[in-house]
């Protein structure tokens, strides 16, 4: 019985050492810092969900933004109800699924990396 426990202890110790070298912790630069936005965003090119601090955020040109009516004309329309069902603008602390659900912002593009940003602006189609 003693030899079994010694063998298990030696095996576990060797495995622990191997895993320490095989799967080291990432550098501190990869972790979010104070003030980083950790909300998930969808890449505008490939659709991959990634934390906002890990990607590239780019403002859309004003020519591509949807036209909005002046506030005075919106107040005159009694049946005006904004459609927010398709896109989520901001996440609140009350929303428990805010970190699990990727968000999309109307006036910004989000990219995983610079290659996706260049391919998006070049008009290339994403292929898996």
Secondary structure, 3 states (H helix, E strand, C coil): CHHHHHHHHHHHHHHHHHHHHHCCCCCHHHCCCCCCCCCEEECCCCCCEEEHHHCEEEECCHHHCCCCCCHHHHHHCCCCCCCCCCCCCCCCCCCCCCCCCCECCCCEEEECCHHHHHHHHHCCCCCC
